[in-house]
Amino acid sequence: MSSFSPKILASPLPDGFFDRDAQTLAKDLLGKVIRHRVDDVWLSARIIETEAYYLAEKGSHASLGYTEKRKALFLDGGHIYMYYARGGDSLNFSAQGPGNAVLIKSAYPWVDEVSGPGSLAQMLLNNPDASGRPRPAQKLCAGQTLLCKALGLKVPMWDAKRFDPQRLYVEDVNLTPAQIIQTTRLGIPGGRDEHLMYRFVDAGYAAYCTRNPLRRGQVEGRDYVLI
């Protein structure tokens, strides 16, 4: 018998939630839960790290111009933009204004009545470490490609698509970060607006994101700010 439960289909965030300024969206996505249904199992993760991108700054894909591959970036807020990065898949959501978007940088496994222990077990199987052993759960989605691998998200399946409440959506589970860290984005080449503080991290989960912004040597007011 299928374990798919239709009772959760009323909870996805509406498209209008995404049709806002990219930095506003990046902050407000922290604490939200991504749910992806694979067969009859909902794989889920709480967003803990995001990055905002704009058409007008050099760090974005959109700044390189419109192509068919980048078309999702130029569509209305709430379209999915996926691309390959460092040999894996990356998940982005278009924001308000052509070329503006938010990269989902990392997340934390989420278990509840919809996505139970079986969900986490499947995510662990999806994303073993380099030796084939299970990763620690708290590091399972600690990076944009690790997140997509754990959730089973693939570029060919989702790029330039809208959310589908029966397969992939983002949900507000009424969790708001007590504090947000704002800092510079990761992996931006020199001379491409690498100084812009468009990266946002749920402070309570800083140790589990791509790179801890509170690591030794980082100075508040210089390297990051708390908001």
C-alpha positions in Angstrom: 0.0 0.0 0.0 1.3 3.5 -0.9 2.5 5.6 2.0 1.8 8.8 0.1 -0.4 11.1 2.1 -2.4 13.8 0.3 -3.0 15.7 3.6 0.2 17.7 3.1 -0.6 19.0 -0.3 -2.1 22.3 1.0 1.1 23.4 2.6 3.5 24.4 -0.2 4.7 28.1 -0.2 2.9 30.0 -3.0 4.7 31.3 -6.0 4.2 34.8 -4.7 6.5 34.0 -1.7 9.4 33.7 -4.2 8.5 36.7 -6.3 10.5 39.1 -4.0 13.9 40.7 -3.7 16.6 38.0 -3.8 18.2 39.0 -0.5 14.8 39.1 1.3 13.9 35.7 -0.2 17.3 34.3 0.8 16.8 35.3 4.4 13.2 34.2 4.5 14.0 30.8 3.1 16.1 29.9 6.2 14.1 27.6 8.3 11.8 26.4 5.5 11.7 22.8 4.5 12.3 21.4 1.0 10.3 18.2 0.3 11.0 16.0 -2.6 9.0 12.8 -3.2 10.9 9.8 -4.6 8.6 6.9 -5.2 6.4 7.0 -2.0 8.9 8.6 0.3 9.2 12.3 1.0 12.8 13.3 1.4 13.1 16.5 3.4 15.7 19.0 4.6 15.5 22.3 6.5 17.3 25.2 4.7 20.1 26.6 6.8 22.3 28.5 4.2 21.4 30.5 1.1 23.0 32.9 -1.3 21.4 35.8 -3.2 22.3 36.6 -6.8 21.4 39.5 -9.0 21.6 40.1 -12.8 23.4 43.4 -12.2 26.4 41.9 -10.3 29.2 39.9 -11.7 29.0 36.9 -9.4 25.7 35.6 -10.9 25.2 33.3 -13.8 22.6 35.7 -15.2 25.3 38.4 -15.6 26.8 36.3 -18.3 23.6 36.8 -20.4 20.5 34.9 -21.4 20.9 31.4 -22.7 18.4 28.6 -23.0 20.2 26.9 -20.2 19.8 30.0 -17.9 16.3 30.8 -18.9 14.8 29.9 -15.5 16.8 32.8 -14.0 14.8 35.2 -16.2 11.4 33.7 -15.5 9.0 34.8 -12.7 9.8 34.2 -9.1 9.3 30.6 -8.1 10.9 28.8 -11.0 13.6 26.2 -10.4 17.0 26.7 -11.8 19.4 23.8 -11.6 22.9 23.5 -12.9 26.0 21.3 -12.5 28.7 22.5 -10.1 31.8 20.6 -9.2 30.4 17.4 -10.6 27.1 17.6 -8.8 23.7 19.2 -9.0 22.8 22.6 -7.6 19.3 24.0 -6.7 18.2 27.6 -7.1 14.9 29.4 -7.1 14.2 32.5 -9.3 13.3 35.6 -7.4 11.7 38.9 -8.3 13.2 40.5 -11.4 14.8 39.0 -14.4 18.1 37.3 -13.6 17.7 37.4 -9.8 17.8 34.2 -7.8 18.6 32.4 -4.6 21.0 29.4 -4.4 20.2 26.8 -1.7 23.6 26.4 -0.3 23.0 23.8 2.4 20.4 22.3 4.6 19.8 19.9 7.6 17.9 16.6 7.4 14.3 17.1 8.5 12.2 14.3 10.1 8.5 14.6 11.0 5.2 12.8 10.5 5.5 13.3 6.7 9.2 12.5 6.4 9.9 9.8 9.0 13.0 7.7 9.8 12.6 6.0 6.5 13.2 9.3 4.7 16.4 9.9 6.6 17.6 6.4 5.9 17.0 6.9 2.2 18.9 10.2 2.2 21.8 8.5 3.9 21.8 5.8 1.2 21.6 8.5 -1.5 24.7 10.3 -0.3 27.4 8.1 1.2 30.9 9.5 1.8 33.9 8.8 -0.5 34.5 5.5 1.1 30.8 4.4 0.7 30.0 4.7 4.4 27.1 6.7 5.7 27.8 10.4 6.3 27.0 11.9 9.7 23.4 13.1 9.4 24.3 16.6 10.3 26.7 16.8 7.4 24.5 15.0 4.9 23.3 18.2 3.2 26.3 20.5 4.1 26.8 21.9 0.6 24.8 22.6 -2.5 25.7 19.3 -4.3 25.5 17.2 -1.2 22.0 18.6 -0.6 20.8 17.7 -4.0 22.3 14.2 -3.9 20.7 13.5 -0.5 17.3 14.7 -1.7 17.6 13.0 -5.1 17.3 16.2 -7.1 18.6 16.1 -10.7 19.2 18.9 -13.2 17.3 17.1 -16.1 14.3 16.5 -14.0 13.8 19.9 -12.4 15.6 22.7 -14.3 13.2 25.5 -15.5 10.2 23.8 -13.9 7.7 25.1 -11.4 7.1 23.5 -8.0 4.8 20.5 -8.1 2.9 19.9 -4.8 2.9 16.2 -5.4 6.6 15.9 -6.1 8.7 18.9 -5.0 7.9 22.0 -2.9 9.0 24.2 -0.1 7.0 24.4 3.1 6.8 26.8 6.0 7.0 24.6 9.2 6.8 27.7 11.5 10.5 27.7 12.3 12.3 31.1 12.3 16.0 31.4 12.9 16.7 33.2 16.2 19.6 34.9 14.5 21.0 35.1 10.9 24.6 35.5 9.9 25.2 37.7 6.8 28.5 37.3 5.1 30.2 37.0 1.7 29.4 34.2 -0.8 31.6 31.3 -1.4 33.5 30.4 -4.5 33.1 33.8 -6.2 36.3 34.5 -8.3 38.2 37.6 -7.6 37.0 40.7 -9.5 33.4 39.3 -9.7 31.9 41.1 -6.8 33.2 38.6 -4.3 33.0 41.3 -1.6 29.2 41.4 -1.6 27.6 40.1 1.6 24.8 38.1 0.0 25.2 34.8 1.9 22.9 34.1 4.8 23.2 31.4 7.4 20.9 30.2 10.2 23.2 31.0 13.2 21.9 28.0 15.1 23.2 25.7 12.4 26.4 27.5 11.5 28.5 24.5 12.3 26.7 22.4 9.7 26.7 24.7 6.7 29.1 24.7 3.7 31.8 26.6 5.6 31.2 27.9 9.2 31.2 31.7 9.1 31.9 31.7 12.9 35.1 29.6 12.5 38.3 30.7 14.3 39.7 33.9 12.8 36.4 35.4 11.7 35.6 38.8 13.2 32.1 40.2 13.6 31.7 43.5 11.8 34.6 42.7 9.4 33.9 39.2 8.1 30.2 38.9 9.0 27.3 40.7 10.7 24.5 39.3 12.8 20.9 40.3 11.8 
